[in-house]
Amino acid sequence: MENRDRSEQGAYTKQRLGLEREIRPDKILSERKEKENKPIILVVEDNPDMRSFITSSLEDDYIVLEAPNGVEGVEKAKNTSPTWLSVM
């Protein structure tokens, strides 16, 4: 594993794990959806307590993804294609 910090340019981390294949979150999520046979919900909420409450209320019946703001929510929605999107 290799870690570097470039304070003048912001934090930078590079990790080498010795994996033979590329890890793609969208593929992992798709495999999880097939295995668990649950729809995917993306909860976009800036209040951490409310986001946690909503997530815990839904996680038994859905694969729940979270985003703390609209910018991250849009990126997650683009990368995961959720079945349902909850924006508060």
Buried (B, 14 or more C-beta within 10 A) or exposed (E): EEEEEEEEEEEEEEEEEEEEEEEEEEEEBBEEBEEEEBBBBBBBBEEEEEBEEBBEEBEEEBBBBBBBEEEEBBEBBEEBEBEEBBEE
